[in-house]
Every structure is written in structure tokens, then in C-alpha cells.
Amino acid sequence: MNRRSFLKTTAVAGAGWLLLPSGARAGKNAPGNKLNVALIGVWGRGLAHYDSLKDENVVALCDINETRFADALKKFPGAKTYVDWRKCLEQKNLDAVVICTADHTHAFIANWALNRDLHCYCEKPLAITVEEARVVRANWMKKKSKLATQVGMQRHANPNFNRTRELIRGGAVGNLEAAYAWGNRQVVPDGGAYSHPDEYDDKTGIVYFKDKPGVPAGYLPDAGEPPKGLNYDLWIGPSQFHPYNPGYFVRPAGANCLSWNMFWDFGAGQIGDMGSHTMDLLWNCVDATLPTSAEAKGDPLNAAITPIKCASHFEHPANDWRGPVRIGWYQGRVMPKSPVSWLDLTKIDHGAMFKGSKGVLVCDFQKRLLIPVGNAADMTYYKPPTAETVLPPLGHFQKQWIEACKNPSLKTACDFEYSGNMVEQLLLGLVAYRAGKKLQYDPVAGKVTNCPEANQYLGKKYRDGWTLNG
């Protein structure tokens, strides 16, 4: 199925129709039946799923913070509660899971869920290492005909994703040659106390402990025992142990990841946050899979904290409609060069730019600007969509997944193949950053071929007793 057919199919689903394959038999996942869902992580991003799950059977709630259950049970009375997601996944009547935990557990829970033949919605990022992305993607590819997956890049439902794709595929910039995405956040750890975030020196690229002048920041200091009801050891999960500090939990719902996702053991920094959303805007248009090279340059290496400023570049081979393309990711207010002097790209917090032989397209999540370049850019080469071929609205992002759970022949926009490829590329940029050189990458084997020492950064060491393939 090509992408245009896929988008039209999913739009039909979004309008409320469910098209069963010929001869399909009604079963527990048949349209009209309710799913038995486990919501793993009931606060933070979990709150964003309450409304979309209200018409299903939420039969299990899991959270490492037991104080969150009271409010969740008001919404989903009768659900069983768990503090350990491993025990939650053993509940026998589950059909599907929604994963809203800390980033360093996403790939673990997703892979365990797939091993139990459960449909899976996972908040972004799908993984925080290249190896995690490859394991989860490969597992789902074996089961894609019967299991629905979606990664929580819900901005994909914005109409501008379709409009931007139509312009690129219609040749509005000529032959596509390069594409860049960026995000301008500079997020630092919250430091050793609630009200004292660490400080970032924009010139040196070093993060300092605010209460320890001149000392580069690292994992937060030991602050004693966690409060009652907070199962901190389970929050640490598969990552190497670091002592409890309230600074890991200071941010409010929806922004709590910004307290910990910059640490190597807990996340991938901006790549796992707005990087996933913004690269999705680009990824939707270029039909890429995996790169053959990666290079990156950023702040001085910190053993605990991912770079705030960093620029990564990747080379992708040609496909059936375009030639080779260079893709870039910029973060922390490092920016690609503007195509024209009168356009200030820094005014776009999170955006993408596509460069072609006849022009440039600049966009964010809501708007787009086409700039034809050169005397030959008369737009006669552009083939706009017709009323019959214009890409239809995606519909409700979470419900697209729910409908696909009930009929897995339906496609989702950000399944584990599409999203797994995208995040593997981004994470490979962090590998190149840590290695300090341009890497040649074998996307089939998942190995760096010109710098053997870089392969150690493709994965990570987990705590004893934790396995990705459980």
C-alpha cells in the first residue's frame, strides 16, 4: 500500500468507518467491541489519554507513584492497580497497552507488550538507544498484520503535515536535495533543589550546578529517602541506579519529562522531546528509512547530560521518487542557514526546511512558506493535488490507533516502523556526537563500519535483573 492509499484508508477510519477485510470474523477486537486496556503511567502524558480511552475498558492502571491512583480510579473505577509494569502486563484479560512512563522504560514496556501480543500505543520517544529502536521495530514487523502500534507524535494530525507533503511530492521545490528540522529549547536539569535549576553557559556549552559555582553539572545529588508511595527503584527501572532527588520530579504534568530527560540514563534530551515531534514534520515528507552515515557537533561532552546545543547530519540513499537526500537535526538554538537574508529562521521555535533544485519550503506545525528560487522557478513544474487526490484529514490521533486495534488491517500514521526508523536516525546522531567523528553506518546490520569504538554507544548497560526482551 502506498502512502496516499494509506492516508485515504486512515481518513475513512477517522470518519467512523471500519472496513473489515473480506471474510473477517468478529472476535474480541472486532469493531464495536471494547478493548481491555492497561494505562501504564496515569499522570503526566497519561492524563492526555483519559478522554480517548473513556469508551474502552481500562482494566489496569500502573504507576510508580501510588498517590496518583485516587484520581485515576475516579475516571476508571474498577481497574486493578499496579506499581510494577511487569506485573501489570501479566494481567490475563488485556488487549492493549498505553505507555506514558519515563523515556528510559518505553522500549522495555513496548517490547514486553508485543511479546504478549498486545496492541501498543507508546508516548515518544519509542527508544533512547539505537539498539532499543531496532529491537522494538523488528519485533513489531513480525506481528504487524495482527497488532496495531502508534507512537505519541500527535501533532501528525495537524493538516499542515498533509499540505507540506503535497508540496514536496508535487515538486514545488523541484528535486528534493536536503531537509532540516530544528528545535530551540535549552533545557537544563533542575539541580539539587526545587527552585534552583542549573545554569547553562551559552558560550562554553557547559551546564553548571547553580549551588556549586564552576562545577559542571551531573546527576542530581543524594537527597535521602523518597516520599511514601513513590516507588523510586521502579522509576529507575532498567537504568543504572542514581540516588533519589526531588529535582527529578519537580515539573508539572505535561512538562515533567523536562526534569530528567536530558540525562543519558533517563532519556535522549531534546531528541526524545520536541525533536521527535519536529523531525516527524520532516520525516512525513521525505519517505526515508535509515541513513548510511551520521555526523554531529555540539557542546563539550558531559558524561551525565546530553548536549543542549547540537547539530546532526545524515545521508540517505535515493528512493523511487527522489535522489539522495541530506537530512539535518539542529537543537538548542543552533540553526541551519536561512535560504534568504530577509527570513529569520530563529523566529520559528520548532520547524523544518526543505531545499530543492527550484526552491525552498519552510514550515512549522501550522504554517508553511514556499520560496521559489532562480529564474527557472516558474512553478510550471509543480503538480498540485486535485480535489480527488488531496490528502484527507487524519482525524483523531489516539482513536486512529484504537480503531486499528479493532481491525489491524487499518494503518496508523506513526507505527513502530515509521517511528522506529525516525528515532533510530536521531539517536545515531548522538552516537556520532559521542564518537566525535563522521560515522559510516550499515543500516541492515545496525553497526558502524568505520569506527568500531562507536558501536559501544549504540546500546547501553542495564541493571541486573532487567531485560529488554521479557
Stockholm file with secondary structure:
# STOCKHOLM 1.0

chainA/1-470         MNRRSFLKTTAVAGAGWLLLPSGARAGKNAPGNKLNVALIGVWGRGLAHYDSLKDENVVALCDINETRFADALKKFPGAKTYVDWRKCLEQKNLDAVVICTADHTHAFIANWALNRDLHCYCEKPLAITVEEARVVRANWMKKKSKLATQVGMQRHANPNFNRTRELIRGGAVGNLEAAYAWGNRQVVPDGGAYSHPDEYDDKTGIVYFKDKPGVPAGYLPDAGEPPKGLNYDLWIGPSQFHPYNPGYFVRPAGANCLSWNMFWDFGAGQIGDMGSHTMDLLWNCVDATLPTSAEAKGDPLNAAITPIKCASHFEHPANDWRGPVRIGWYQGRVMPKSPVSWLDLTKIDHGAMFKGSKGVLVCDFQKRLLIPVGNAADMTYYKPPTAETVLPPLGHFQKQWIEACKNPSLKTACDFEYSGNMVEQLLLGLVAYRAGKKLQYDPVAGKVTNCPEANQYLGKKYRDGWTLNG
#=GR chainA/1-470 SS CCHHHHHHHHHHHHTTCCCCCTTCCCCTTSTTSCCEEEEECCSGGGGGGHHHHTTSEEEEEECSBGGGHHHHHHHSTTCEEESCHHHHTTCTTCCEEEECSCGGGHHHHHHHHHHTTCEEEEESCSCSSHHHHHHHHHHHHTTTTTCCEEEECGGGGSHHHHHHHHHHHTTTTSSEEEEEEEECCCCCCCTTSTTCCCEEETTTTEEECTTSTTCBCCSCCCCCSCCTTBCHHHHHTTSCCCCCCGGGGCSCTTTGGGGTTTBTTTCCGGGGTHHHHHHHHHHHHHCCCCCSEEEEEESCCCSSBCCSSEEEEEEECCCSSSCCEEEEEEETTCCCCCSSTTCCGGGCSEEEEEEESSEEEEECSSCEEEEECSTTCCSTTCCCCCTTTSCCCCCCHHHHHHHHHHCTTSCCTTCHHHHHHHHHHHHHHHHHHHHTSCEEEETTTTEESSCGGGGGGSSCCCCTTCCSCC
#=GC SS_cons         CCHHHHHHHHHHHHTTCCCCCTTCCCCTTSTTSCCEEEEECCSGGGGGGHHHHTTSEEEEEECSBGGGHHHHHHHSTTCEEESCHHHHTTCTTCCEEEECSCGGGHHHHHHHHHHTTCEEEEESCSCSSHHHHHHHHHHHHTTTTTCCEEEECGGGGSHHHHHHHHHHHTTTTSSEEEEEEEECCCCCCCTTSTTCCCEEETTTTEEECTTSTTCBCCSCCCCCSCCTTBCHHHHHTTSCCCCCCGGGGCSCTTTGGGGTTTBTTTCCGGGGTHHHHHHHHHHHHHCCCCCSEEEEEESCCCSSBCCSSEEEEEEECCCSSSCCEEEEEEETTCCCCCSSTTCCGGGCSEEEEEEESSEEEEECSSCEEEEECSTTCCSTTCCCCCTTTSCCCCCCHHHHHHHHHHCTTSCCTTCHHHHHHHHHHHHHHHHHHHHTSCEEEETTTTEESSCGGGGGGSSCCCCTTCCSCC
//
